[in-house]
Amino acid sequence: MIEIYHLHKEYEQGVAALKDINLTIDRGEFVFIVGASGAGKSTLLKLIIREILPNKGSIKIFGRDIVRLKNREIPLLRRNIGMVFQDFRLLQDRNIFENVAFTLRVTGASTREIRKRVPLALSLVGLKEKAFKKPNELSGGEQQRVCVARAIVNRPSILLADEPTGNLDPGTSMEIMNLLHDINVRGATVIVATHAKDLVDHFQKRVVVLEYGSLVSDQERGVYINAR
């Protein structure tokens, strides 16, 4: 499903974020991307969602090199890729229903489809009864659940999560990770960038380790490795 070949990414002043990354992720996998701050985890996710472009290399998703996509083709790609952020990025002036519906509106979904799919997504994350609350009326864990609902409302084949538990307490972090695991069981490919050693060790999924922008370990059923 995702094939990455000889991927390089440099930022300003020649700072290398990723160096010659080669990685294949199959349909239905659950993969943790781990490594210290600055190892390249977030950069890798941004490249997969085509938020940024590499300096060299290719990223094939569903067999197509997304590096070569025209700008008008990017929205179609993103309908198949959901993204969960650490900092929530919720619209504070809109209620929870509207925050989740926003993803559908930008893809041109009809009002009928929105009314059908938003409650289903909120039910999946256990927040259907809070659809008309504002984000500031929810706990941090509930807000992250809204982010998950927003990411899956388009029924994407791939779900990316960038430090989804970074601002949460351990108990809530486990709830969020269990939710991501359930979404994976339902068929989505899930990729989680995280520092959460306890969660990585608990779930025993595939673990890809980045160090200074290089891929240094890839364990089929692994634990957190602090490469530095």
N, C-alpha and C positions, 0 to 999 in steps of 0.2 A: 504493500500500500504506500509506504513512504520509503524512497530510496535516495540516499544522500551520498554523493561522490565527490571526493577531493574538495571539500567545502572550505573556503577561506573567507574571513571577514576582518577587515581592518577599519578602525575608526580614525578620527583626526590625529594628525601627527604620527601616523604609522603605528598606532597601538593595535596589536593583533588580538582580536577577541576570540577567533576560532582559526585553527591551523590544520588543514588537510583532514577534515572530518569525513569518515566513511561509516555509514550507519544505515541499516535496513530494519524497518519495523513492519511486521506483518499485520494484516487485518485482525482485529479482535485482541491484540496484545495490550497489556498494562505495563508501562515502562516508567521507572523513576529515573530522572536525570539529576545526579547529585554532584557536589563539588563546592569548594569554598566560594565566597563572594568574589566576583571577577573571573570565575572559571569559564564563563561563556554560556551558562544555562539559559538565561533570559534571551541572549542574542540568538541562540539556536531556535527558541520558540518563535521569536519575531521573524526569523527567516522562513520558518515553516508556514506561517500565516501570511507571508508576503508583506509584512509591515516594513521591512527593509530588504535590501538586495545584497548578495554576497559580492566580493571582489572577484572570486573565482569559484568554479565548481557548479554542480547542478543539484537540484532538489526535485525529484519526481514524485508526484502524488497522483494516484490512480493512473500511473503510466505516463503522465504528462509533466514536462519540465516547467515548473511554475516560474522559474527565473525568466523564461522567455514569454510569459503571458503579457498581453497588451493590457493597459490600464482598465479598459472596459470589461475585461474578462475576470478581473480580480473579485468583484462582488459575487460572481457565481462560485468561485473557489471558496469564498468565506461562508457561503451557505452550508458547505459541507464540513466546516471546521468551527467548533465552538471554542471560546476562550474565557477562562476564569482568571481574574487578576487578584493580586494580594490586596490592593488598595480599593477594591470594590468597584469604583467608577460608576456609582449609581447616580441618577438624576435626582437631586434632593428636593426639587420642586414638584416631582411627580410621585404618584403612589406606586405601590409594588406592581400592580397589574400593568400600569403604563410603562414602568421600567422594563418589564419582560416583553411587553407588546412592541416596544421600540425596535427590537431586533427584527420582528416580522414586518413592521411598517417600512423599514428601509429596504426590504427586499420585495416590496410591492404586494404583500399578502392582503387579501380582502378582509373587510370587517368581520364577515362571517367566520373566516378561517382564524382570525385573531381571537374571537370570542370562544372558539372551540379549543384552540391549542394552548392558550395561556393558562386557563384553569388546570389543564392536564399537566403542564410543566410544574405549576405551583403545587399540585397534589403530589407529584413525584418527590418533591423536596420537603413536603410536610408543611406548606405555608398557604394552602388554599384559603383558609379562614382569615388570613391577614392581607388579602389582596388589595384592600383599600386603605391600608396604613401607609404612612410616609416612611422613608428609610430611617429617619432619626427616631422613629418610634420602635425600632427593632434593635435587638442585641447584635453584637458583632457577628456571632455565629449565624443568626437569622439573615443578616445582610449578605453573608457569604453564600447562604443557601439561595437567596434571590439571584446572586451572580451565577450560580450553577443553573438555575431555572432559565435565566436569560441565555446562557450558553447552549442549552439543549433544546430550546423551544423550536428551533429549526430542524430538529432531529438530525444533527450532524453525524457523519461517519467517524469523525475524529474530534476528540475533546482534549484541549491543551489547558493545563493549569500551572500558573507561575506563582510559586510559593503560596498556595491557597490557604495554608494554615498559619502563615507567618505572624499574623496579628491576633491569633486566637489562643485560648487556654488549652491545656492538654486534652481535657474531656471533649470540648467542642471540636478540637482538631481531629480527634478520632471519629466523631460523628460525620464531619465533612469528608474524611477519607473513606469511610464506609459508604457514603453516598456515591462518591466517585467509583468505588469498587462495584456497587450495584449497577451503575450506568454501564460499566465495562461488561458486566455479566449479561446485560441486555443487548450487547452486540457492538458497542462503540469501542474504537481504539482510544485508549486513554494514555496521555503522556503528562507526567507531573514533575516539574522542577521543584526541588525542595532541599531544605537543610535539616528536615525533621528526622533525625536518626532513628528515634524510637518507632516512628510510623513505618519507615522503610524496613527496619528489621522485623517489625510485626507482620507485615503483609507478604514478605518473601516473594516479591515479584522480580521481574527483570530489572537490573540496576546498571545504568550506564554512568561511568565516572568521568568527569572532565577535570583537567588540571591545567591551569594557565592556557586555556584554549585548545588543549589537545585531549583526545579521547584515550584514556590510559587503562580502562577496564570495562568489560562488558560481561556481566554475570547473568546467566539465564534465570536463576532463582537465587538472588543474592541478598547481601546486607550492605549497610552504609559503610563506605570506605572513605576515610579522610586521607586523601592522596598526599596532602602536603605534610 
